[in-house]
Amino acid sequence: MSATPDDDEDTVWVEQEAFIDRIPRWVAMLGLAVIVIGIWHLATEQMGWVSPIILPSPGETLSDLIGVGTNLLNSGYMLGALWTTTRTVFWAFLIATGIGFSLGVLVGETRFGERAVMPYLVAIDTMPKVAFAPLFIAWLGFDIASKVALATFIATFPIIVSTAAGLYAASENERMLFKSIGASRWQTLVRLKLPNALPFIFTGLKIAAVGVMAGAITGEFLGGGQGFGALIREAASMLDTPRVFSLILYLSLLGLALFFSVAWVQKRLVFWNKADRPGGVG
């Protein structure tokens, strides 16, 4: 007796999707934001559980967000500070990408890099990077260069590791195939290993996009300058927590812009890779 289409459908096991996973993404994000803001409002304004010096109310933060946004739109002094931070982040990310990719290829493609260079890189990465801020300031001064150096220092290692891991991703069969058709080491790297490594590399770039923001703001916070980090330090010294929160939120927009720019480029260059799409953020 032959199986009917209905019988075939009954034999296929389909994982039951949970109700929470069926909620549209924008609805889930909006609902979570409403819950967080509601608890925040309850803790600060309704019940008074938290001092406004420690945590401003949503109303105070919104008012300051509007004030900062107005200053930015009117080309006030905050726009210059934001441009300074943006330049720091851009140059640090660009330099970190170049250095990280180069060292990643060295580590992933040569035994010298794997055995001699990588242990030193790991040792450097285990050090507290913020502690290097005074050294960069002493070497490069209080200008933007010291902030770029610190942000680059923080963001480089994830790119190195992801690039090296990506170069190892090509299977033994694929490498043997290229070797059997007489491909040179350079051809194997460019035509096999690097395409396979792209998803890994972009993962490292996304991590670096977050790290470079932290490095730039830390450098401005500790080493002076004219960026948003300096404005946060000044607002914190005056216990102006609404201003601190609003500046941090605007900085998060800058970080999101960089992160999703990397994700956009990844979708254009690595369109064939679907592994990170379901449930991912980029």
VORO-98058 format. One record per residue: residue in one letter; x, y, z of N, C-alpha, C, CB in turn. Coordinates in steps of 0.02 Angstrom, whole numbers, padded with zeros to 5 digits, always signed. Glycine has a CB too. Layout:
# residues N
aXYZXYZXYZXYZ
...
//
This chain:
# residues 282
m+00043-00060+00000+00000+00000+00000+00044+00061+00000-00048+00001+00062
s+00034+00104-00049+00077+00163-00055+00054+00218-00008+00077+00189-00127
a+00103+00257+00014+00088+00311+00061+00057+00370+00024+00151+00333+00099
t+00005+00397+00051-00027+00456+00022+00010+00518+00045-00102+00460+00041
p-00001+00576+00012+00031+00639+00034+00016+00655+00107+00009+00696-00009
d-00048+00637+00128-00065+00651+00198-00023+00609+00246-00139+00639+00211
d-00011+00545+00225+00030+00501+00266+00101+00527+00272+00030+00430+00238
d+00128+00554+00216+00196+00581+00217+00200+00641+00263+00218+00601+00147
e+00148+00682+00263+00149+00741+00306+00148+00721+00379+00090+00786+00291
d+00112+00665+00395+00108+00643+00464+00174+00616+00489+00054+00591+00472
t+00216+00591+00444+00279+00561+00464+00335+00612+00472+00300+00508+00415
v+00323+00674+00449+00374+00726+00454+00367+00760+00522+00367+00778+00396
w+00421+00760+00559+00420+00792+00625+00438+00865+00620+00468+00756+00674
v+00395+00908+00644+00406+00980+00642+00408+01006+00714+00351+01016+00601
e+00461+01042+00730+00467+01068+00798+00414+01121+00811+00537+01098+00810
q+00379+01112+00866+00327+01159+00884+00358+01225+00907+00281+01130+00939
e+00339+01279+00874+00367+01344+00890+00331+01373+00951+00361+01392+00831
a+00370+01397+01000+00341+01424+01060+00303+01489+01044+00395+01437+01113
f+00254+01504+01086+00213+01564+01075+00256+01628+01075+00159+01570+01129
i+00304+01631+01121+00345+01691+01127+00388+01701+01064+00390+01687+01190
d+00404+01647+01030+00444+01652+00969+00402+01673+00909+00478+01586+00954
r+00337+01669+00914+00293+01689+00860+00275+01763+00862+00229+01648+00861
i+00295+01797+00916+00281+01868+00922+00325+01906+00873+00292+01893+00995
p+00297+01952+00833+00339+01992+00787+00393+02029+00824+00296+02042+00748
r+00450+02038+00791+00508+02067+00824+00494+02137+00850+00567+02070+00776
w+00461+02179+00810+00449+02248+00832+00400+02251+00890+00422+02290+00774
v+00353+02203+00891+00306+02201+00948+00343+02181+01012+00248+02152+00934
a+00387+02131+01007+00425+02109+01065+00471+02164+01091+00466+02047+01048
m+00505+02199+01045+00550+02253+01066+00511+02310+01099+00590+02279+01007
l+00454+02329+01068+00413+02383+01096+00385+02363+01164+00357+02401+01049
g+00362+02301+01170+00334+02278+01234+00387+02277+01289+00304+02209+01226
l+00447+02254+01273+00500+02252+01322+00519+02323+01344+00562+02216+01294
a+00522+02370+01296+00538+02439+01313+00485+02469+01359+00544+02482+01249
v+00421+02455+01345+00367+02481+01388+00373+02453+01459+00298+02463+01358
i+00389+02389+01464+00395+02359+01531+00453+02391+01570+00406+02282+01525
v+00511+02398+01537+00570+02427+01570+00556+02499+01592+00631+02424+01524
i+00527+02539+01546+00513+02609+01563+00461+02612+01619+00488+02647+01501
g+00412+02566+01618+00362+02566+01671+00392+02551+01740+00308+02514+01656
i+00437+02502+01743+00471+02487+01806+00516+02545+01827+00513+02422+01800
w+00550+02574+01779+00592+02632+01791+00552+02690+01820+00628+02655+01727
h+00494+02704+01790+00450+02758+01815+00424+02742+01885+00390+02768+01766
l+00406+02680+01896+00381+02660+01962+00434+02668+02015+00356+02588+01961
a+00496+02649+01999+00550+02650+02049+00573+02721+02065+00608+02609+02025
t+00568+02767+02017+00596+02834+02026+00544+02887+02045+00632+02855+01964
e+00485+02883+02012+00436+02936+02023+00378+02915+02068+00409+02959+01957
q+00351+02857+02057+00292+02835+02095+00309+02814+02166+00257+02779+02059
m+00358+02769+02173+00374+02741+02238+00434+02775+02270+00387+02668+02231
g+00477+02807+02231+00536+02840+02259+00587+02792+02288+00514+02888+02312
w+00592+02733+02260+00639+02683+02286+00712+02703+02272+00625+02615+02255
v+00723+02741+02219+00791+02758+02198+00797+02834+02197+00808+02728+02129
s+00852+02859+02225+00864+02931+02227+00875+02957+02156+00925+02947+02271
p+00849+03016+02139+00860+03045+02072+00933+03061+02058+00819+03108+02063
i+00973+03066+02111+01045+03078+02100+01078+03015+02071+01079+03097+02166
i+01050+02957+02090+01077+02894+02065+01046+02875+01998+01066+02838+02116
l+00980+02882+01993+00944+02863+01933+00890+02914+01918+00913+02792+01940
p+00897+02953+01865+00846+03002+01848+00782+02968+01824+00871+03051+01794
s+00727+03004+01828+00663+02976+01806+00660+02976+01729+00604+03016+01835
p+00615+02936+01701+00607+02937+01628+00590+03007+01601+00554+02888+01606
g+00549+03045+01638+00530+03111+01616+00590+03158+01613+00478+03140+01662
e+00632+03156+01665+00693+03198+01665+00740+03179+01609+00728+03192+01733
t+00747+03114+01599+00792+03091+01546+00766+03112+01477+00801+03015+01549
l+00700+03105+01466+00671+03125+01402+00680+03200+01390+00597+03107+01400
s+00669+03239+01443+00679+03311+01436+00750+03328+01417+00661+03347+01502
d+00798+03294+01447+00869+03308+01430+00886+03281+01361+00915+03278+01483
l+00856+03225+01342+00866+03199+01274+00844+03250+01222+00828+03132+01264
i+00788+03282+01234+00763+03333+01188+00811+03393+01188+00693+03356+01208
g+00837+03411+01247+00884+03467+01251+00948+03453+01213+00899+03483+01323
v+00975+03394+01221+01036+03376+01186+01023+03372+01111+01064+03308+01212
g+00966+03342+01092+00949+03338+01021+00941+03407+00990+00886+03298+01012
t+00911+03454+01026+00903+03522+01001+00971+03555+00991+00861+03564+01049
n+01017+03544+01038+01084+03572+01032+01120+03543+00970+01125+03558+01095
l+01110+03478+00958+01141+03447+00900+01112+03474+00835+01133+03371+00903
l+01047+03481+00833+01014+03505+00772+01030+03578+00758+00939+03496+00778
n+01043+03616+00810+01059+03687+00803+01134+03700+00794+01034+03726+00862
s+01171+03646+00783+01244+03650+00773+01279+03682+00833+01260+03690+00710
g+01256+03662+00893+01287+03688+00954+01353+03653+00968+01240+03680+01012
y+01379+03666+01029+01444+03638+01046+01443+03562+01050+01467+03667+01113
m+01384+03534+01063+01380+03460+01068+01390+03427+00999+01313+03439+01097
l+01371+03461+00946+01382+03433+00880+01457+03426+00866+01349+03477+00826
g+01496+03475+00886+01568+03470+00879+01597+03413+00920+01602+03535+00898
a+01570+03404+00981+01593+03349+01023+01575+03281+00993+01562+03355+01094
l+01515+03277+00965+01494+03214+00933+01537+03199+00871+01420+03217+00913
w+01554+03250+00833+01596+03241+00774+01666+03218+00795+01601+03306+00733
t+01692+03244+00850+01757+03222+00875+01756+03148+00893+01779+03264+00936
t+01704+03127+00929+01698+03057+00948+01688+03013+00886+01640+03047+00996
t+01649+03036+00838+01637+02998+00777+01702+02987+00739+01585+03032+00733
r+01743+03039+00734+01807+03033+00699+01852+02983+00735+01842+03101+00693
t+01852+02987+00801+01893+02940+00840+01872+02868+00827+01888+02956+00915
v+01807+02856+00830+01780+02788+00819+01796+02764+00749+01705+02787+00832
f+01786+02807+00699+01797+02788+00629+01870+02769+00617+01777+02844+00583
w+01916+02812+00637+01987+02797+00625+02011+02737+00665+02029+02858+00641
a+01988+02731+00727+02009+02674+00767+01983+02609+00737+01983+02681+00839
f+01920+02608+00713+01893+02547+00683+01929+02530+00619+01817+02556+00670
l+01945+02580+00579+01981+02569+00516+02050+02540+00529+01986+02634+00476
i+02087+02570+00577+02154+02546+00592+02152+02477+00624+02189+02596+00640
a+02103+02466+00670+02097+02400+00701+02082+02346+00650+02042+02402+00755
t+02041+02363+00600+02025+02315+00548+02087+02296+00508+01971+02343+00501
g+02127+02346+00490+02187+02332+00452+02238+02291+00490+02219+02397+00430
i+02251+02312+00553+02300+02276+00594+02274+02206+00611+02315+02315+00658
g+02210+02202+00632+02182+02138+00652+02180+02087+00595+02113+02148+00679
f+02161+02111+00535+02159+02065+00478+02229+02041+00460+02126+02099+00418
s+02277+02087+00459+02346+02068+00441+02375+02018+00490+02391+02130+00439
l+02368+02032+00555+02394+01985+00604+02355+01920+00605+02393+02016+00674
g+02289+01923+00590+02249+01862+00587+02272+01817+00530+02176+01880+00577
v+02288+01846+00473+02314+01806+00417+02382+01777+00435+02320+01850+00353
l+02424+01817+00469+02490+01792+00490+02483+01732+00537+02530+01848+00523
v+02437+01738+00585+02427+01684+00634+02395+01623+00602+02385+01709+00693
g+02345+01635+00559+02307+01580+00531+02340+01546+00472+02242+01604+00510
e+02390+01579+00442+02419+01552+00380+02491+01528+00389+02416+01604+00326
t+02524+01548+00443+02594+01529+00452+02605+01497+00520+02640+01590+00444
r+02651+01450+00523+02668+01420+00588+02704+01469+00633+02712+01357+00577
f+02743+01514+00602+02776+01565+00642+02725+01608+00679+02821+01609+00598
g+02674+01628+00644+02622+01669+00676+02586+01632+00730+02573+01694+00625
e+02570+01568+00717+02533+01528+00766+02575+01514+00828+02510+01463+00734
r+02639+01497+00818+02680+01474+00874+02717+01531+00909+02730+01424+00850
a+02737+01583+00873+02778+01636+00903+02738+01700+00916+02836+01651+00857
v+02695+01719+00870+02660+01784+00876+02598+01778+00921+02640+01810+00807
m+02559+01726+00910+02495+01720+00946+02502+01719+01022+02460+01657+00924
p+02551+01684+01051+02557+01687+01124+02567+01757+01151+02615+01643+01146
y+02605+01798+01115+02615+01868+01137+02550+01908+01131+02672+01901+01096
l+02513+01896+01078+02450+01931+01069+02401+01913+01125+02420+01915+01001
v+02398+01849+01142+02354+01827+01196+02375+01859+01262+02353+01750+01203
a+02441+01860+01275+02466+01891+01337+02448+01964+01341+02542+01882+01342
i+02454+01999+01285+02437+02070+01284+02362+02080+01295+02459+02103+01218
d+02321+02036+01265+02249+02043+01271+02224+02030+01341+02214+01996+01223
t+02260+01989+01380+02239+01976+01448+02253+02034+01495+02273+01914+01474
m+02293+02081+01473+02308+02139+01515+02248+02186+01518+02370+02176+01489
p+02239+02222+01574+02184+02272+01579+02198+02330+01532+02175+02297+01652
k+02161+02335+01478+02176+02383+01425+02166+02455+01448+02133+02370+01365
v+02119+02466+01493+02107+02534+01517+02169+02562+01552+02047+02536+01565
a+02208+02517+01582+02269+02540+01616+02320+02569+01568+02299+02482+01655
f+02313+02555+01503+02359+02583+01454+02341+02654+01434+02359+02539+01392
a+02283+02679+01455+02262+02746+01436+02313+02799+01456+02195+02763+01467
p+02339+02799+01519+02390+02850+01536+02453+02846+01493+02409+02843+01608
l+02472+02784+01473+02531+02776+01430+02519+02807+01361+02549+02703+01424
f+02461+02793+01333+02446+02822+01267+02443+02898+01270+02379+02794+01240
i+02417+02924+01325+02414+02997+01333+02485+03025+01339+02372+03016+01395
a+02527+02990+01378+02596+03013+01385+02634+03011+01320+02633+02972+01438
w+02621+02959+01279+02657+02951+01216+02629+02997+01161+02652+02879+01193
l+02563+03005+01159+02531+03039+01102+02497+03104+01120+02481+02993+01071
g+02496+03121+01184+02466+03184+01204+02391+03179+01216+02479+03236+01152
f+02359+03236+01228+02288+03239+01245+02244+03246+01183+02275+03295+01292
d+02274+03246+01124+02235+03254+01063+02200+03189+01045+02279+03278+01006
i+02169+03188+00987+02129+03131+00965+02172+03068+00956+02093+03147+00901
a+02237+03076+00943+02279+03018+00928+02281+02968+00986+02350+03042+00913
s+02284+02991+01047+02286+02946+01104+02221+02907+01112+02302+02984+01169
k+02164+02939+01096+02099+02905+01100+02093+02853+01045+02042+02956+01094
v+02117+02870+00985+02116+02822+00930+02160+02762+00948+02141+02855+00865
a+02217+02774+00978+02263+02719+00996+02231+02672+01046+02328+02747+01024
l+02198+02699+01097+02167+02657+01148+02109+02617+01118+02142+02699+01207
a+02067+02650+01078+02011+02615+01047+02035+02561+00999+01966+02665+01010
t+02088+02575+00962+02116+02525+00917+02144+02466+00957+02172+02556+00874
f+02177+02480+01011+02206+02429+01054+02152+02381+01080+02243+02461+01112
i+02094+02408+01098+02040+02367+01125+02006+02326+01070+01989+02411+01160
a+02000+02355+01010+01959+02324+00958+01997+02275+00914+01929+02377+00915
t+02063+02273+00918+02101+02235+00869+02098+02159+00881+02173+02257+00871
f+02102+02137+00943+02110+02065+00957+02051+02023+00931+02116+02055+01032
p+01987+02044+00939+01933+02002+00911+01940+01991+00836+01866+02033+00925
i+01965+02040+00800+01973+02032+00727+02029+01982+00713+01988+02100+00694
i+02083+01985+00752+02137+01936+00743+02112+01865+00753+02195+01951+00793
v+02077+01853+00808+02054+01786+00824+02004+01761+00772+02023+01784+00894
s+01956+01803+00754+01905+01782+00706+01935+01769+00637+01850+01835+00701
t+01983+01809+00616+02015+01798+00552+02054+01733+00551+02061+01857+00534
a+02093+01721+00603+02132+01659+00607+02086+01598+00610+02177+01660+00669
a+02032+01603+00649+01984+01547+00653+01951+01535+00586+01931+01560+00707
g+01935+01589+00550+01904+01581+00485+01949+01547+00434+01883+01648+00460
l+02014+01561+00438+02060+01530+00391+02067+01455+00404+02129+01563+00395
y+02054+01434+00466+02056+01363+00482+01991+01327+00462+02067+01353+00557
a+01940+01366+00440+01874+01337+00429+01870+01294+00366+01823+01392+00424
a+01914+01307+00318+01914+01266+00257+01930+01193+00275+01966+01293+00205
s+01890+01147+00248+01899+01076+00264+01962+01048+00232+01837+01036+00242
e+01983+00992+00257+02041+00958+00230+02030+00936+00158+02059+00897+00273
n+01968+00914+00143+01952+00893+00074+01957+00952+00026+01883+00863+00071
e+01935+01010+00047+01938+01069+00004+02011+01089-00009+01899+01127+00034
r+02051+01087+00043+02122+01105+00035+02158+01054-00010+02157+01109+00104
m+02141+00991-00001+02172+00939-00044+02150+00947-00117+02153+00869-00018
l+02089+00967-00128+02065+00978-00196+02105+01034-00230+01990+00996-00196
f+02114+01089-00195+02153+01144-00223+02225+01123-00235+02151+01206-00177
k+02252+01083-00190+02321+01059-00198+02326+01013-00258+02345+01024-00135
s+02275+00971-00269+02277+00923-00324+02273+00956-00392+02221+00873-00317
i+02242+01016-00396+02238+01050-00461+02295+01099-00471+02171+01086-00467
g+02344+01097-00425+02404+01137-00432+02397+01210-00411+02425+01136-00502
a+02349+01224-00368+02341+01293-00345+02399+01311-00298+02273+01302-00309
s+02423+01372-00305+02477+01395-00261+02448+01412-00192+02512+01457-00292
r+02493+01424-00146+02472+01442-00078+02432+01507-00079+02533+01448-00031
w+02454+01555-00119+02418+01619-00124+02349+01609-00155+02459+01669-00167
q+02344+01568-00207+02279+01555-00238+02232+01519-00190+02288+01513-00301
t+02259+01473-00151+02218+01438-00102+02192+01486-00049+02257+01381-00069
l+02235+01533-00028+02215+01582+00022+02160+01627-00005+02275+01624+00044
v+02170+01653-00065+02123+01704-00092+02058+01672-00114+02156+01741-00150
r+02061+01613-00146+02002+01584-00177+01965+01534-00133+02021+01552-00241
l+01997+01508-00082+01965+01459-00039+01959+01483+00033+02003+01393-00041
k+02016+01497+00064+02015+01511+00135+01981+01576+00153+02086+01511+00162
l+01997+01630+00117+01967+01695+00133+01890+01696+00124+01998+01749+00092
p+01864+01669+00068+01791+01666+00063+01759+01626+00119+01771+01635-00003
n+01790+01570+00139+01763+01531+00195+01769+01569+00261+01799+01465+00201
a+01818+01613+00265+01831+01649+00328+01787+01711+00337+01903+01669+00331
l+01755+01733+00283+01718+01797+00287+01665+01798+00343+01684+01810+00222
p+01624+01746+00353+01576+01749+00409+01611+01757+00477+01534+01686+00410
f+01668+01724+00486+01706+01731+00548+01734+01802+00555+01763+01679+00550
i+01761+01828+00500+01791+01894+00502+01739+01947+00520+01823+01912+00434
f+01680+01941+00491+01628+01991+00506+01602+01984+00578+01570+01984+00457
t+01604+01924+00605+01587+01917+00676+01637+01956+00719+01587+01842+00696
g+01701+01950+00702+01752+01988+00739+01743+02063+00730+01821+01968+00717
l+01723+02084+00669+01713+02155+00657+01654+02182+00697+01701+02168+00582
k+01603+02142+00706+01546+02164+00747+01566+02172+00820+01488+02113+00741
i+01606+02125+00844+01631+02131+00913+01675+02193+00919+01670+02068+00935
a+01717+02204+00868+01762+02262+00869+01722+02327+00866+01810+02259+00810
a+01666+02327+00831+01625+02388+00827+01599+02409+00896+01566+02376+00780
v+01586+02359+00939+01566+02375+01007+01627+02396+01049+01533+02313+01040
g+01682+02361+01041+01742+02376+01080+01772+02443+01063+01793+02323+01069
v+01769+02463+01000+01798+02527+00981+01760+02585+01012+01800+02534+00904
m+01695+02578+01021+01656+02630+01054+01678+02636+01127+01581+02614+01050
a+01685+02579+01160+01707+02581+01231+01776+02611+01237+01707+02510+01260
g+01821+02595+01192+01889+02622+01195+01890+02697+01184+01933+02588+01145
a+01852+02721+01135+01851+02792+01120+01824+02833+01178+01810+02806+01057
i+01769+02810+01207+01738+02847+01263+01782+02844+01325+01668+02820+01278
t+01812+02786+01337+01858+02780+01395+01917+02827+01387+01882+02707+01402
g+01944+02830+01327+02000+02876+01315+01981+02948+01326+02026+02868+01244
e+01921+02968+01303+01898+03037+01313+01881+03050+01387+01837+03052+01269
f+01856+02999+01420+01837+03007+01490+01899+03016+01534+01797+02946+01514
l+01952+02978+01519+02012+02980+01561+02063+03032+01537+02044+02912+01563
g+02063+03045+01472+02116+03086+01445+02095+03153+01418+02150+03050+01392
g+02039+03179+01441+02017+03244+01418+01994+03242+01346+02072+03295+01426
g+02001+03298+01311+01979+03302+01242+01913+03339+01237+01972+03232+01212
q+01884+03337+01177+01825+03376+01162+01765+03332+01142+01839+03426+01108
g+01769+03267+01153+01716+03222+01131+01661+03213+01183+01745+03156+01114
f+01616+03167+01167+01559+03153+01212+01583+03124+01278+01510+03106+01178
g+01639+03087+01277+01664+03060+01340+01682+03115+01389+01725+03017+01327
a+01711+03170+01363+01727+03227+01407+01664+03259+01434+01769+03278+01369
l+01611+03263+01392+01548+03292+01415+01516+03248+01470+01499+03300+01357
i+01522+03182+01462+01497+03137+01514+01534+03147+01579+01502+03063+01491
r+01601+03154+01575+01640+03165+01635+01619+03230+01670+01715+03166+01618
e+01609+03283+01632+01589+03347+01661+01520+03342+01693+01589+03402+01608
a+01472+03308+01659+01405+03301+01687+01406+03258+01750+01358+03270+01635
a+01446+03206+01751+01451+03163+01810+01481+03201+01868+01492+03101+01794
s+01530+03244+01855+01561+03281+01910+01511+03330+01943+01621+03320+01884
m+01460+03350+01905+01408+03395+01932+01346+03357+01953+01390+03447+01881
l+01350+03290+01955+01294+03246+01974+01233+03258+01930+01275+03256+02047
d+01245+03277+01868+01190+03288+01820+01176+03221+01785+01208+03344+01768
t+01142+03175+01821+01130+03109+01794+01084+03108+01733+01101+03065+01847
p+01034+03152+01727+00995+03152+01665+01038+03167+01604+00939+03203+01669
r+01086+03213+01611+01130+03229+01555+01176+03169+01539+01172+03291+01570
v+01199+03135+01591+01241+03076+01579+01202+03023+01541+01267+03047+01646
f+01141+03010+01562+01100+02959+01528+01085+02979+01456+01035+02949+01566
s+01068+03042+01444+01051+03063+01376+01112+03059+01330+01023+03133+01377
l+01171+03078+01355+01231+03073+01314+01248+03000+01298+01291+03106+01350
i+01238+02956+01348+01251+02885+01337+01204+02857+01284+01245+02845+01403
l+01140+02878+01286+01092+02853+01238+01109+02876+01167+01022+02876+01256
y+01132+02938+01160+01152+02962+01094+01215+02925+01070+01165+03038+01095
l+01260+02909+01116+01319+02870+01097+01299+02799+01075+01368+02866+01155
s+01247+02772+01107+01224+02705+01087+01199+02706+01015+01169+02680+01134
l+01170+02762+00994+01148+02768+00924+01207+02766+00877+01107+02832+00914
l+01262+02799+00897+01323+02797+00856+01350+02726+00852+01376+02845+00885
g+01351+02691+00909+01374+02622+00910+01330+02576+00867+01377+02596+00980
l+01264+02586+00872+01219+02546+00831+01228+02559+00757+01146+02560+00851
a+01241+02622+00740+01253+02639+00669+01314+02603+00643+01261+02716+00661
l+01367+02601+00682+01428+02566+00661+01416+02491+00656+01486+02580+00709
f+01382+02463+00706+01369+02391+00708+01328+02370+00648+01333+02371+00773
f+01274+02405+00634+01229+02385+00580+01259+02403+00511+01161+02418+00588
s+01306+02449+00509+01342+02461+00447+01384+02400+00429+01387+02524+00453
v+01417+02372+00480+01456+02310+00469+01409+02253+00449+01495+02291+00533
a+01351+02249+00482+01303+02196+00465+01277+02204+00394+01245+02195+00515
w+01266+02267+00372+01243+02280+00304+01294+02257+00253+01227+02354+00295
v+01357+02274+00266+01411+02253+00220+01415+02177+00219+01479+02284+00240
q+01407+02145+00277+01410+02072+00280+01355+02041+00237+01403+02048+00352
k+01295+02068+00240+01241+02040+00200+01253+02048+00126+01175+02072+00219
r+01290+02099+00107+01304+02109+00035+01361+02064+00012+01322+02182+00022
l+01411+02053+00055+01469+02014+00035+01462+01940+00050+01531+02041+00069
v+01426+01923+00103+01420+01853+00125+01347+01832+00121+01448+01844+00198
f+01314+01851+00065+01243+01836+00056+01229+01761+00054+01218+01868-00007
w+01280+01722+00038+01270+01650+00032+01270+01614+00099+01324+01621-00012
n+01289+01648+00152+01292+01617+00217+01231+01635+00257+01356+01638+00255
k+01192+01585+00276+01129+01596+00312+01133+01574+00385+01073+01560+00278
a+01192+01554+00407+01197+01522+00473+01179+01569+00529+01267+01496+00484
d+01193+01635+00521+01183+01681+00576+01119+01721+00568+01242+01728+00583
r+01076+01704+00519+01016+01744+00508+00961+01731+00559+00990+01729+00439
p+00940+01668+00572+00884+01658+00617+00899+01683+00687+00866+01585+00619
g+00858+01730+00709+00865+01755+00776+00923+01801+00787+00870+01700+00822
g+00963+01815+00735+01022+01856+00744+01006+01929+00743+01072+01841+00690
v+01057+01970+00756+01049+02042+00757+01083+02074+00698+01076+02071+00821
g+01110+02037+00654+01142+02066+00596+01145+02019+00539+01211+02089+00613
//
